[in-house]
Amino acid sequence: MRKLITFCWFSIVSLNLVWAQLVPQDVQFRLDQIKYIKETVQPVIVTPLPSYINTPYSEFRGELLPDSTFIYSSFSSVEGTGYSTLFSAYRLGRIYSSRLTESGYTSPSPLNSKINSKKYYNINFCFDKSKKRLFFTRCSKGVYPELKCTIWQSDWQDGNWSKPTPLPPIINAPHKNTTQPCWVEYPNYEVLYFVSNRPGGVGGLDIWYSIHKDGEFQQPVNLGPTINTTGDEVTPFYDSENRILYFSSDEHLGIGGYDIFYAYGALNEWEEPTNMGVPFNSEYNDAYLTFYQPLQSGYFSSNRPSNVFVNRECCSDIYHFEWDLPSDTLIAEEPQDTVTIEEKLWQLLPITLYFDNDQPDPKSNKTSTNQNYQQTVSDYIAKKELFMTQYAGSLSGSEASEARREMEIFFRDSIKGGYEQLLLFTKALAQAVESGKNIEITIHGYASPLHKSEYNLKLSSRRIASVINFLKAYQDGLLLPYFDGSKPGRITVVEVPMGSEVGKRKRIEDRLSHKRESVYGIAASKERKIKIIAIEIE
């Protein structure tokens, strides 16, 4: 039987691929994808926190504040009893504070009793931008499914946290679970992302958002099927500067129970999620990812083997991660700024580039093309009005206007925006390779599910080839000698044609007779793409 997340701590959850519904080719396709994720190791150093923070019980969601205060949640035993493995009444869920000094983390202490009430499990917190407003989850004591969770708020006043108050019922839906808040601030409003199993969702636990304006929360909105699945999506963390959502899922393609993913977008407009890869993810449960500035380091929680567990199915530890970047640098255009070659390129990744239906070379069975992505995307952008008109279709009034607006945003931000990002990446690539570096670029290719798997794999390969052609033609062939080896430094491309993603087929219209959705729809359009996902520099 599939085990479920219990909102506070994790149990080991098998990857839910719904094998019985997949044909043999699809099963092998999924296995190949999982194998690729496992073998693609990111340049990241991962270290478990010390044993006085990572206890034999569960710790999750660590966050380092600008003043070096480290805040985290822990689900542990009442001091001196050790009974928590037998009786839930002896379990404590509390939020703790430590400090990160030059010699390491100081001994932690719980926040005041106003926050850490013994009546509840007090967990899953976040702060506003000023760090003077705390949002956190309180869950009634008990075991799942009787466990009920709500989000509360406390303010920093006179040197301490005030008595918490629950958020209004529009957020804390009666008789449902509301947990894992993530607060994001904009000039004229705020957004609360959170996790809930309320009606109207896609699956079990979904990620939702509510706009907070003029002191009032608006009706929560589901992030939609690009992010949420029939499984569980949890632990949202949003980087507003770069418009990236980090979250965990047990249904999107992963290698363990819960894997960590990221997706570009905001509110309910998202690009397809990407698996963070190894070592962020393991064969166990990985979640609660947070970054701290300058977005090169952070924390996540996992129940992968490390410390001594009371129960291997219950207990997560907090891990610190840091990108392992090389010391060689490029001087940026501003003399006061220096960035490493790898930083300059990695900061632009991933890059998602979109294609018109069956492009390039429609109905071809070839795996290569002579087309250049620059011409392909120019032709695609020229069809914006056609796509807006067809997507609005038979709709009328406000629905038609909204459909046209959605498509216009997709063309502006995703299609044109992706191409502009490619230009920046190629410029940085030229700087790097001219310094004598060997650079390996990994590109994934995708297709919408209009055709059979074999054809979609070939189409995915043609799409990758068009981008390689673009790189070779850049600035009258500036990079071509680095592809053919006639100059020091070399560019190689790892091509990974993925075809159409099996898990999306139920949510995307795959019949050509329904062209509004299968050809001109937003969901199908987002599947016709390549992703530049990684670079390696030697």
C-alpha positions as CSV (number, residue, x, y, z in Angstrom):
1,M,0.0,0.0,0.0
2,R,1.3,3.5,-0.9
3,K,2.4,5.3,2.2
4,L,1.5,9.0,2.5
5,I,3.2,12.1,3.8
6,T,2.0,13.0,7.3
7,F,2.5,16.7,6.9
8,C,5.2,16.9,9.6
9,W,7.6,14.1,8.9
10,F,8.2,11.7,6.0
11,S,7.8,8.0,5.5
12,I,9.6,6.1,2.7
13,V,7.4,6.4,-0.3
14,S,7.9,4.2,-3.4
15,L,8.0,6.1,-6.8
16,N,4.5,6.0,-8.2
17,L,4.8,5.4,-11.9
18,V,1.5,3.6,-12.4
19,W,3.3,0.8,-14.3
20,A,0.2,-1.1,-15.2
21,Q,-1.0,1.7,-17.4
22,L,2.3,1.9,-19.4
23,V,3.2,0.0,-22.5
24,P,6.6,-1.7,-22.5
25,Q,8.3,1.0,-24.6
26,D,7.0,3.6,-22.1
27,V,8.3,1.6,-19.2
28,Q,11.8,1.4,-20.7
29,F,11.6,5.1,-21.6
30,R,10.9,5.9,-17.9
31,L,13.7,3.6,-16.7
32,D,16.1,5.4,-19.1
33,Q,15.1,8.8,-17.8
34,I,15.6,7.7,-14.2
35,K,19.0,6.2,-15.0
36,Y,20.0,9.5,-16.6
37,I,18.9,11.5,-13.5
38,K,20.9,9.2,-11.2
39,E,24.0,9.4,-13.3
40,T,24.0,13.2,-13.8
41,V,25.6,14.4,-10.7
42,Q,25.6,18.2,-10.0
43,P,28.7,19.9,-8.8
44,V,27.4,20.3,-5.2
45,I,28.9,19.6,-1.8
46,V,26.3,18.1,0.6
47,T,27.0,17.9,4.4
48,P,24.7,16.8,7.2
49,L,24.3,19.2,10.1
50,P,25.9,18.2,13.4
51,S,24.3,15.7,15.7
52,Y,23.1,18.2,18.2
53,I,20.9,19.6,15.5
54,N,20.2,16.4,13.6
55,T,18.8,14.2,16.4
56,P,17.7,10.6,16.1
57,Y,14.2,11.9,15.4
58,S,13.2,14.3,12.5
59,E,14.5,17.7,11.5
60,F,13.3,19.7,8.5
61,R,13.3,23.1,6.8
62,G,16.4,24.9,7.9
63,E,16.7,28.6,7.0
64,L,19.7,30.9,7.6
65,L,18.7,34.5,8.2
66,P,20.9,37.5,7.2
67,D,22.2,38.0,10.8
68,S,23.5,34.3,10.8
69,T,20.6,33.1,12.9
70,F,19.7,29.5,11.8
71,I,16.0,28.5,12.3
72,Y,14.7,25.0,11.8
73,S,11.9,22.6,12.9
74,S,12.3,19.4,14.8
75,F,9.9,16.6,15.7
76,S,11.3,14.9,18.7
77,S,10.7,13.3,22.1
78,V,9.7,15.0,25.3
79,E,13.0,15.4,27.1
80,G,13.9,12.5,29.3
81,T,11.1,10.2,28.2
82,G,12.1,8.5,25.0
83,Y,8.5,7.4,24.7
84,S,7.7,9.2,21.4
85,T,8.2,6.0,19.3
86,L,5.3,4.5,21.3
87,F,2.9,7.3,22.3
88,S,2.1,10.4,20.2
89,A,1.5,12.4,23.4
90,Y,5.2,12.3,24.1
91,R,6.1,13.8,20.8
92,L,7.0,17.5,20.4
93,G,7.1,19.5,17.2
94,R,9.0,22.7,17.8
95,I,10.8,25.5,16.0
96,Y,14.4,26.0,17.1
97,S,17.0,28.8,16.8
98,S,20.8,28.4,16.5
99,R,23.6,30.7,15.2
100,L,26.2,30.0,12.5
101,T,29.6,31.2,13.7
102,E,33.1,30.8,12.4
103,S,33.4,27.7,14.6
104,G,30.1,26.2,13.5
105,Y,26.5,26.1,14.7
106,T,25.8,27.0,18.4
107,S,23.7,24.8,20.6
108,P,20.0,25.3,19.6
109,S,17.2,26.5,21.8
110,P,13.4,26.4,21.1
111,L,11.6,29.7,20.3
112,N,9.4,31.0,23.1
113,S,6.4,29.0,24.4
114,K,4.0,31.4,22.6
115,I,5.3,29.8,19.4
116,N,6.0,26.3,20.7
117,S,2.8,25.5,22.4
118,K,2.7,22.0,23.8
119,K,-0.9,21.6,22.6
120,Y,0.3,21.4,19.0
121,Y,3.0,20.2,16.7
122,N,4.7,23.6,15.7
123,I,6.5,23.2,12.4
124,N,6.8,24.3,8.8
125,F,7.7,28.0,9.1
126,C,8.6,30.9,6.8
127,F,9.3,34.6,7.3
128,D,8.4,37.7,5.5
129,K,11.1,39.8,3.8
130,S,11.8,41.8,6.9
131,K,12.1,38.7,9.1
132,K,9.8,40.3,11.6
133,R,6.7,38.3,10.6
134,L,6.6,34.5,11.2
135,F,4.2,32.1,9.5
136,F,4.2,28.5,10.7
137,T,2.0,25.4,10.9
138,R,0.3,24.1,13.9
139,C,-1.0,20.5,13.8
140,S,-3.3,18.8,16.3
141,K,-1.6,16.1,18.1
142,G,-2.3,12.6,16.8
143,V,-1.4,10.5,13.8
144,Y,-2.4,10.7,10.2
145,P,-5.2,10.8,9.0
146,E,-6.6,12.4,12.2
147,L,-3.8,15.0,12.1
148,K,-5.2,18.4,11.2
149,C,-2.9,21.4,10.3
150,T,-3.5,25.1,10.0
151,I,-1.2,28.1,9.3
152,W,-0.6,30.7,12.1
153,Q,1.1,34.1,12.2
154,S,3.3,35.9,14.8
155,D,5.0,39.3,14.8
156,W,8.3,40.4,16.3
157,Q,7.4,42.9,19.0
158,D,9.5,44.4,21.8
159,G,12.3,41.8,21.3
160,N,10.1,38.7,21.2
161,W,7.5,36.9,19.2
162,S,3.9,37.8,19.8
163,K,1.0,35.4,20.6
164,P,0.2,33.7,17.3
165,T,-3.1,34.0,15.5
166,P,-4.5,31.6,12.9
167,L,-4.9,32.9,9.3
168,P,-8.6,33.4,8.3
169,P,-10.8,30.5,7.1
170,I,-10.3,31.5,3.5
171,I,-6.8,30.1,4.0
172,N,-7.3,27.5,6.8
173,A,-10.2,25.6,5.1
174,P,-12.3,23.9,7.7
175,H,-11.8,20.2,8.2
176,K,-8.8,20.2,5.7
177,N,-5.1,20.4,6.1
178,T,-3.3,23.7,5.4
179,T,0.5,23.7,5.9
180,Q,4.0,24.6,4.7
181,P,3.6,28.4,4.1
182,C,5.9,30.4,1.7
183,W,5.5,34.2,1.8
184,V,6.5,36.3,-1.2
185,E,6.4,40.1,-1.4
186,Y,5.9,42.4,-4.4
187,P,5.6,46.2,-4.5
188,N,1.8,46.3,-4.3
189,Y,0.8,43.0,-2.9
190,E,2.0,39.7,-1.3
191,V,1.5,36.1,-2.2
192,L,1.2,33.1,0.2
193,Y,2.0,29.8,-1.3
194,F,1.0,26.8,0.8
195,V,0.1,23.1,0.7
196,S,-3.4,21.7,1.2
197,N,-5.7,18.8,0.5
198,R,-8.7,21.0,0.1
199,P,-11.4,20.3,-2.6
200,G,-10.6,21.5,-6.1
201,G,-7.1,20.2,-6.3
202,V,-5.4,17.9,-8.8
203,G,-4.3,15.2,-6.4
204,G,-3.7,14.5,-2.8
205,L,-1.6,17.3,-1.4
206,D,-1.4,20.3,-3.9
207,I,0.4,23.6,-3.8
208,W,-1.9,26.6,-3.8
209,Y,-1.5,30.4,-3.7
210,S,-3.5,33.3,-2.3
211,I,-2.9,37.0,-3.1
212,H,-2.7,39.2,0.0
213,K,-3.6,42.9,-0.8
214,D,-4.8,45.7,1.4
215,G,-4.7,43.4,4.4
216,E,-7.0,40.8,2.9
217,F,-6.4,37.3,1.5
218,Q,-8.1,36.5,-1.8
219,Q,-9.6,33.1,-2.7
220,P,-6.8,30.5,-3.0
221,V,-6.0,29.3,-6.4
222,N,-4.4,25.9,-7.3
223,L,-1.1,26.1,-9.1
224,G,-2.5,23.8,-11.8
225,P,-1.5,20.5,-13.4
226,T,1.9,21.7,-14.6
227,I,3.0,21.7,-11.0
228,N,0.4,19.5,-9.2
229,T,-0.2,15.9,-10.0
230,T,-2.4,13.1,-8.9
231,G,0.3,12.4,-6.2
232,D,1.6,14.9,-3.6
233,E,3.4,18.2,-4.1
234,V,4.9,19.7,-1.0
235,T,7.4,22.1,0.6
236,P,7.3,25.2,-1.7
237,F,10.1,27.7,-1.7
238,Y,10.0,30.6,-4.1
239,D,12.9,32.7,-5.4
240,S,11.1,35.8,-6.5
241,E,14.1,37.5,-8.0
242,N,14.6,34.7,-10.6
243,R,10.9,33.5,-10.6
244,I,11.8,30.0,-9.7
245,L,9.6,27.7,-7.5
246,Y,11.4,24.8,-5.7
247,F,9.2,22.0,-4.4
248,S,9.0,18.3,-3.8
249,S,6.8,15.7,-5.5
250,D,6.3,11.9,-5.3
251,E,4.7,11.8,-8.8
252,H,6.9,13.9,-11.2
253,L,9.7,11.8,-12.6
254,G,12.1,11.1,-9.8
255,I,14.5,8.6,-8.4
256,G,13.2,8.2,-4.9
257,G,10.1,8.8,-2.8
258,Y,9.9,12.6,-2.8
259,D,12.3,14.3,-5.2
260,I,13.1,18.1,-5.3
261,F,12.2,19.9,-8.5
262,Y,12.2,23.5,-9.8
263,A,10.0,25.3,-12.2
264,Y,10.1,28.8,-13.7
265,G,7.0,31.0,-13.4
266,A,4.6,32.5,-10.9
267,L,1.0,32.1,-9.6
268,N,-0.6,29.6,-12.0
269,E,1.6,30.1,-15.0
270,W,4.5,27.7,-14.9
271,E,7.0,26.0,-17.2
272,E,7.5,22.2,-16.8
273,P,9.3,21.2,-13.6
274,T,12.9,19.9,-13.8
275,N,14.4,17.4,-11.4
276,M,17.2,18.9,-9.3
277,G,19.2,15.7,-9.8
278,V,21.9,14.1,-7.6
279,P,23.0,14.8,-4.9
280,F,19.9,16.9,-4.0
281,N,17.8,13.8,-4.7
282,S,18.3,10.2,-3.6
283,E,16.4,7.0,-3.4
284,Y,14.8,8.3,-0.2
285,N,12.7,11.3,0.5
286,D,14.2,14.7,-0.2
287,A,12.3,18.0,0.5
288,Y,12.3,21.4,2.2
289,L,14.9,23.0,-0.1
290,T,15.8,26.6,0.9
291,F,18.4,29.0,-0.5
292,Y,20.2,31.9,1.1
293,Q,21.9,34.7,-0.7
294,P,23.7,34.8,-3.0
295,L,21.8,31.6,-4.0
296,Q,24.9,29.4,-4.0
297,S,24.2,27.6,-0.7
298,G,21.2,26.4,1.3
299,Y,19.6,23.5,3.1
300,F,17.3,20.6,2.4
301,S,15.9,17.7,4.4
302,S,16.2,14.0,3.7
303,N,15.8,10.6,5.3
304,R,18.7,9.2,3.4
305,P,21.0,7.1,5.6
306,S,23.3,9.2,7.7
307,N,22.7,9.4,11.5
308,V,21.2,6.7,13.7
309,F,17.5,6.6,13.1
310,V,15.0,5.6,15.7
311,N,12.8,4.4,12.8
312,R,14.1,4.5,9.3
313,E,10.6,5.3,8.0
314,C,10.1,8.4,10.1
315,C,13.2,10.5,10.4
316,S,14.7,13.2,8.3
317,D,17.9,15.2,8.8
318,I,18.9,18.6,7.6
319,Y,21.7,18.9,5.0
320,H,23.7,21.9,4.0
321,F,24.6,22.2,0.3
322,E,27.0,24.5,-1.6
323,W,27.7,24.7,-5.3
324,D,31.3,23.5,-5.9
325,L,32.5,26.2,-8.4
326,P,36.0,26.5,-9.9
327,S,38.3,29.2,-8.9
328,D,39.1,30.5,-12.4
329,T,37.3,33.8,-13.2
330,L,36.2,36.0,-16.0
331,I,36.1,39.8,-15.5
332,A,32.7,41.1,-16.2
333,E,32.0,44.3,-18.1
334,E,31.8,46.2,-14.8
335,P,35.4,46.3,-13.5
336,Q,34.3,45.9,-9.9
337,D,32.5,42.6,-10.5
338,T,34.2,39.2,-11.0
339,V,32.3,36.0,-11.8
340,T,33.6,32.5,-12.5
341,I,33.1,31.0,-15.9
342,E,30.9,28.3,-14.6
343,E,28.9,30.8,-12.5
344,K,28.3,33.0,-15.5
345,L,26.9,30.1,-17.5
346,W,25.1,28.2,-14.7
347,Q,23.2,31.4,-13.7
348,L,21.5,31.3,-17.1
349,L,20.4,27.6,-16.8
350,P,18.2,26.0,-17.4
351,I,17.2,27.4,-20.8
352,T,13.9,26.3,-22.3
353,L,13.4,26.9,-26.1
354,Y,10.0,26.3,-27.7
355,F,9.0,25.0,-31.1
356,D,6.0,25.2,-33.4
357,N,4.0,22.0,-33.9
358,D,6.1,19.3,-35.6
359,Q,9.0,21.7,-36.3
360,P,11.6,21.5,-37.6
361,D,11.1,19.4,-40.8
362,P,7.4,18.2,-40.4
363,K,6.7,14.5,-41.0
364,S,10.4,13.7,-41.3
365,N,11.8,10.5,-39.9
366,K,15.3,12.0,-39.8
367,T,17.1,12.6,-36.5
368,S,19.0,15.6,-37.8
369,T,18.1,18.9,-39.6
370,N,19.8,21.7,-41.5
371,Q,17.5,24.2,-39.9
372,N,18.8,26.8,-37.5
373,Y,16.8,27.6,-34.3
374,Q,17.1,31.3,-35.0
375,Q,14.9,30.9,-38.2
376,T,12.7,28.3,-36.5
377,V,11.8,30.6,-33.6
378,S,11.4,33.7,-35.9
379,D,8.8,31.8,-37.9
380,Y,7.1,30.6,-34.7
381,I,6.9,34.2,-33.3
382,A,5.4,35.4,-36.5
383,K,2.4,33.1,-35.9
384,K,1.5,34.6,-32.6
385,E,-1.8,36.1,-33.8
386,L,-2.8,32.8,-35.3
387,F,-2.2,31.0,-32.1
388,M,-4.0,33.6,-30.1
389,T,-7.1,33.4,-32.4
390,Q,-7.1,29.6,-32.5
391,Y,-6.6,29.1,-28.8
392,A,-9.5,31.5,-28.1
393,G,-11.5,29.3,-30.5
394,S,-15.2,29.2,-29.9
395,L,-14.9,31.0,-26.5
396,S,-16.6,34.3,-26.1
397,G,-16.5,37.4,-23.8
398,S,-14.0,37.3,-20.9
399,E,-13.0,33.7,-21.5
400,A,-11.9,34.5,-25.0
401,S,-10.0,37.6,-23.8
402,E,-8.3,35.6,-21.1
403,A,-7.3,32.8,-23.6
404,R,-5.7,35.4,-25.9
405,R,-3.9,37.1,-22.9
406,E,-2.5,33.7,-21.8
407,M,-1.2,32.9,-25.3
408,E,0.3,36.4,-25.7
409,I,2.2,36.1,-22.4
410,F,3.4,32.6,-23.4
411,F,4.8,34.1,-26.7
412,R,6.4,37.1,-24.9
413,D,7.8,35.5,-21.8
414,S,8.5,31.9,-22.8
415,I,9.2,31.8,-26.5
416,K,10.8,35.2,-27.1
417,G,12.2,35.2,-23.5
418,G,13.8,31.8,-24.0
419,Y,15.5,32.9,-27.2
420,E,16.9,36.0,-25.5
421,Q,18.3,33.8,-22.7
422,L,19.9,31.6,-25.4
423,L,21.7,34.7,-26.9
424,L,23.1,35.6,-23.4
425,F,24.2,32.0,-22.9
426,T,25.9,31.8,-26.3
427,K,27.8,35.0,-25.6
428,A,29.0,33.7,-22.3
429,L,29.9,30.4,-23.9
430,A,32.1,32.1,-26.4
431,Q,33.9,33.9,-23.6
432,A,34.5,30.7,-21.8
433,V,35.7,28.6,-24.7
434,E,38.0,31.3,-26.0
435,S,39.9,31.0,-22.8
436,G,40.8,27.4,-23.7
437,K,38.2,25.6,-21.6
438,N,36.6,22.3,-22.7
439,I,32.8,22.6,-22.3
440,E,30.2,19.9,-22.3
441,I,26.5,21.0,-22.7
442,T,23.6,18.7,-21.9
443,I,20.4,19.3,-23.9
444,H,17.1,17.5,-23.5
445,G,14.6,17.4,-26.3
446,Y,10.8,17.0,-26.0
447,A,7.6,16.7,-28.1
448,S,3.9,16.9,-27.4
449,P,2.0,13.5,-27.5
450,L,0.5,13.9,-30.9
451,H,2.6,11.2,-32.5
452,K,3.9,7.8,-31.5
453,S,6.9,7.5,-29.1
454,E,9.4,6.5,-31.9
455,Y,8.5,9.5,-34.0
456,N,8.6,11.9,-31.0
457,L,12.1,10.7,-30.2
458,K,13.3,11.6,-33.7
459,L,11.5,14.9,-33.6
460,S,13.2,15.6,-30.2
461,S,16.6,14.9,-31.8
462,R,15.8,17.3,-34.7
463,R,15.0,20.0,-32.2
464,I,18.3,19.5,-30.4
465,A,20.1,19.5,-33.7
466,S,18.5,22.9,-34.7
467,V,20.0,24.5,-31.5
468,I,23.4,23.0,-32.2
469,N,23.2,24.5,-35.7
470,F,22.4,27.8,-34.1
471,L,25.5,27.6,-31.8
472,K,27.7,26.6,-34.8
473,A,26.4,29.6,-36.9
474,Y,26.7,32.1,-34.1
475,Q,28.5,35.3,-35.2
476,D,29.4,33.9,-38.6
477,G,30.8,30.6,-37.2
478,L,32.7,32.0,-34.2
479,L,32.2,28.8,-32.3
480,L,32.5,26.3,-35.1
481,P,36.3,25.7,-34.6
482,Y,35.5,24.6,-31.0
483,F,33.1,22.0,-32.3
484,D,35.5,20.5,-34.8
485,G,38.6,20.7,-32.6
486,S,40.6,23.0,-34.9
487,K,41.2,25.4,-31.9
488,P,42.2,24.8,-28.3
489,G,39.2,24.3,-26.2
490,R,36.3,22.2,-27.3
491,I,32.5,22.2,-27.2
492,T,30.7,18.9,-27.0
493,V,26.9,18.4,-26.7
494,V,25.3,15.5,-24.9
495,E,22.0,15.0,-26.7
496,V,19.1,13.4,-24.7
497,P,16.0,13.1,-26.8
498,M,13.1,12.5,-24.4
499,G,10.2,12.3,-26.7
500,S,6.8,13.0,-25.1
501,E,6.6,12.7,-21.3
502,V,4.5,9.7,-20.4
503,G,3.1,11.2,-17.3
504,K,1.6,14.2,-19.2
505,R,-0.4,12.2,-21.7
506,K,-3.5,12.1,-19.5
507,R,-3.5,15.9,-19.2
508,I,-2.7,16.9,-22.8
509,E,-5.1,16.4,-25.7
510,D,-3.3,14.0,-28.1
511,R,-5.8,13.9,-30.9
512,L,-5.2,16.0,-34.0
513,S,-8.9,16.4,-34.4
514,H,-8.9,18.6,-31.3
515,K,-6.4,21.2,-32.7
516,R,-7.4,23.9,-30.3
517,E,-5.7,22.0,-27.5
518,S,-3.4,19.5,-29.3
519,V,-1.8,22.1,-31.6
520,Y,-2.7,25.6,-30.3
521,G,-3.2,24.9,-26.6
522,I,-0.9,26.2,-23.9
523,A,-0.3,22.8,-22.3
524,A,0.7,21.2,-25.7
525,S,2.8,24.2,-26.7
526,K,4.8,23.9,-23.4
527,E,5.7,20.3,-24.4
528,R,7.3,21.2,-27.7
529,K,10.7,22.3,-26.4
530,I,14.3,21.6,-25.7
531,K,16.1,22.3,-22.4
532,I,19.7,23.2,-21.9
533,I,20.0,21.8,-18.5
534,A,23.7,21.5,-17.6
535,I,27.3,22.4,-18.5
536,E,30.6,21.0,-17.4
537,I,33.8,22.9,-17.7
538,E,37.3,21.4,-17.7
